[in-house]
Amino acid sequence: MQGREDGRWDDVRVFLAAHRLRNLGDAARRLGVDISTVSRRLTAFEAAIGARLFERGRHGLTPTRAAEAVLVAAEAMELAHAQLGREATAIAATAEGVVRLSVPPGMADVFVVPALQVLRARFPGIVVELETSVRVVDLTRGEADLAIRTVRPTAADLVLRKLMHARSVAMTSPTLARALGVVRDWNEAPWVVFDHDLASLPAARWLARHVARTSVVLRTSHYGSQLAAASSGMAVALLPWPYARVRDLVEVRHDAALVRTTEDWPVDDLWLVGHKSQRELPRVAAVWDVLSETLAGVKPERPAGRKKA
């Protein structure tokens, strides 16, 4: 019985190496065996599960749909094998492969991509496939491994961690803020606003209520362009306060008569979300830990008493 289990684990190891490296020769070198052994074990593994796992071609191995379905179970077996042997370093060493991450566009550009530099330094075997969209991916259907969301999920099969709590603020460059002085009407300022595809966002709805079309100088749903417009002094943007940390932005001063309108500025929680069945997989756990550590260091709120330009 023990020999059968060892053989099954060896086949899984070969499968994982082949899936991650997409090349028989590279997998053989990783495992310390010859190419014929890798090829033979892959064939045996395919026969055992009754499905073709790879298309073999001149440019290497291409995983089939069956391979993607087998991957989660194979990685769970890998984790269990390492834990059974109490090999803590083995768990870290197996943190490699593809992790699909879904992130809101602005958060991806400014905060997540820099965090991936930390991930790359610690876990060079991990490749992140980053989707930047306001679309809510279905983690239960495997559309992504992890997601960052502004709305707290409620599904029982999801695990989550609160990353930050941030309020949106009217911000621009120090130069434009000084030129505007104390704003008594929001339409005294030039604005960059969201395009129609993101009209349902809380920030977009606030802008639609309080900023006239004649005060709009740029309409775009691209967060990078909104940040550029604000930091260059072209316009005022309504953005979560943490963006001021990575751009030279200050809050626009406004008259006391406008305070009531600022009570409607959006306040967002940011959640890191994963599926229970995958959260402890080494490659997923590594990305989870790095994002948690890195984004937890982002100051979420405007510090009390901070001076406005």
N, C-alpha and C positions, 0 to 999 in steps of 0.2 A: 504493500500500500504506500509506504514511504517513497519507494522508487517512482511510483506512478505520480505522486504529488510533486516530487522534485522535477520530473520530466515535464509536467504541465507548467510549472513555474519557469523552467528554462525556455519553453516555447513562448510564454508571455513576455519574458525579457527580450527575446529575439524580436517579437512583434513590436514592442515599445521602441526598441532601438531603430528598427526599420521605419516605423512611423515618424519618429522624431528627426531622423537623418535623411530619409527618403533616398537612400542609396545602400545597396547590398555591401559594397566594399567598406563604406564608412561604418556601417553597423557591425561588420565583422571586426574591424579594428577596435571599435568601442568595446566589444565583448571579448576580444582576445582569441577569436577563432578564425577559421578560414571561410571564404565566401560560400563554398559548397555546403558547409554546416549551416550557415544562416539560411540559404536557399532551401535546404532539406527540411529544416525545422519550420520555416514559414509554410511550406507545402503541407507538412504534417498538421500544423495548427489549423490551416484552412480546411483540411479534411475533417478534423475533429469537430469544428463548429459548423461545417456544412455550408461555407460561404467563401467566395473569393475576396480577399482583403486588399490586394494591391494589383494594379495594372503595371506590368513590367515593360519598360521601354528604354530607348537609348539614353534618355535623360534621367533615368532613375525610376523610383517607385512613386506611383500615384495612388493614394488611399481611395478605396471605394466607399460607398455609403455604409456598407457592412463594417468596414474598419472604423469609421467614426462611431458607430453604435457600440462596437466592442471596446473602444478606447477607454471609456469611463470605468467599466468593470475591470479592465486590465490595470489601470492606474490605482484603483482601489485595492486590487490584489497586491500591487507593488508596495503600497503604503502599509498594508497589513503585514506583509512579509518583513518589511524593515522594522516595524514596531514589535513583531513577534521576536525578532532577534535583538531587540533593544539597541538597534543601531541608529542612534540619533543623527549621526553624521550622514548615514545613508539616506535618510529622509531628505536632508538638505541637498544632497548630491543628485537626487532624482527630480529636483525642481527644474524641469526643462520641458519644452514643448510649447504649443500654442495656447494662449489664453485670450479669449474674445471678450473685450471690454466695451460696454456701451456708456457713453458720457455725454452730457449736454454740451453743445458746441463751445460756448465761451469758457466753461470750466476745463474742457479738454485742452484748448490752446494755451491757456495761461498757467494752469496749475498741474494738470495731469501729465502732460508731456514732459515738463521738467522733472516730475517725480519718477518718470520712467528711466531717467538717467541713473538714478539711485538703484533702481531695479536691475538695470543692465550691469552695473558694477558688481552687484551681489550675486546675481543669477544670470550669467551670460547665456545659459542654455534656454532661456525663456524668450519667446517671440510674442509680442502683443499685437493682436488685430484690433485696432481702435475704430469703433463706429461713433461718429459725432452726429447725433440727431436728437430732436425732441421727441421722437417716437419712443414709446414705452415698449421695450423688447420683452418677450415672454421667456423668462428664465426656466420655467417649468417645461417648456418645449425645446429647450436647448438652443434658443436663438442667440444666447451669449452665456459666458461663464460668470461674469460679474457685471454689475451696473451701478452707476451713480445716479441717484434720483432726487428730485426736489419734493416729491410727495412720498410719505411713508407708506410702504406696502403693507398689506394686511394678510396675505396668503400664509397659511400655517406652515407650508413647506419651504419658506424662505427664511434666511438668517440675515440680520442687518445690524449696522453700526452707524450711529449718528456722528457725522464728521464735523458739522459746524451749524451755526445758527446766524444768519446774516440778514441785515436790513439793506434795502436799496436806498440810494442817495443820489440827488442831482449833483453831478460832478463834471468838472472840466479842468483845463490847464490853469495854473496859477495866473498866467497872463490874462486870459479871458475873464477869469473870476474877478481880478482887480478892475478890469475895464467895465464890467457889469455893475460893480459895486453892490449895493443892497437892492435886490430885485423885489419890486412891489407887485409885479404881475408876471406870471411865468412866460407870457408872450413877449416880454422884453428881451428874452434870450433866444439865440438861434439853437435849434434842437436837432439831434439825430434820433430818429424813431425807428421802430420795427416795421418791417414790410408786412403786407397783408397775410402772409402765410403763418405768421406768429402773432396775429391779432388777438388770440385768445389768452396770451400770457398776461399775468397780473400787471406787469410793468407796462405792457402795450396798452392795456385797458386804462391805466392811469393816464398815460400820455394822450390817449384819445379823448379823455374827459377834460384835461386841463391845458392842453397845448393846441392852439389853432393851426390849421394847415399852412397858413401864411408864415408861421414861425418855424416851419420845418425846412431845414436846408439839406438834409440827407435822410433818405429812407432806405434801410438795409437790415436784413435779419442776420447778417454776418457779424458776429461779435468782435472779431478782429478789426473790422472796419469801424464799428462803433467806438471801440477803444482808441483807434487811431484818430478818429474825428475829435474825440474829447481831449486826448493828450496833446494834439497839435494846436488846440485852441480854435478849431473850426466850429465846434458846437458843444452844447451841454448834453450829457447822456444820463439816463436813469439806470444806474448799475449797482449791484451789490457792493457793499463797502470793501470787502477784501481785494477788489481790483485796484484800489488806491495803493495797496501794498506793493504791487508790481508795476505800476505806472505812476508817473508824476501827475497825480490828480488831486484836486482839493474840492471840498464841498462848496457849492454856490451859496452865498449869503442871501437870505431872504427876509422880507419884512414880516413882522408879527402877524399881519393879516393873513399870511399864507400858511401859518402853522397848521391850521385845520386841514388844509389839503395834504400836508406831509404825513398826517396820521394814516393816510391811505397808501403810503409807500409800501411796497411788498416786503414781507419778511419771510424768508425761506429757510427751511431746514434742509440739510444735505445728508443723504443716506447712502451708505455703501451696502449693496445688496448682493447676496449669492444664494444658491440653492443648497439645501441641507445635504443632498447626496454628493455634492462636489466640493463643498467648502474646505474639507480637510485634505483634498488632493494636493500634493506638494507644489505643483505649478500654480494652482489657484490660491493656496494658502500664502505663497510667497508674494503674489501680487496684492492680495488682501492686506498683508502685514505692512508692506511698503507704502501703500496708499493710506492706510490708517495712520501710520507714523508720520508721513510727510504732510498730509492735509490737516492733521490735528495741530500742526504748528502754525497754521494760517490764522492770523488774528481775525475773528469773525465780525466784530462790531467796531464802530467808530469809537475810539477811546473817549471817555468822559472828559470834557474840558478841552478837547483838541481844538485849536484855533482854526477858523475858516479863513481863507485868503481874503 
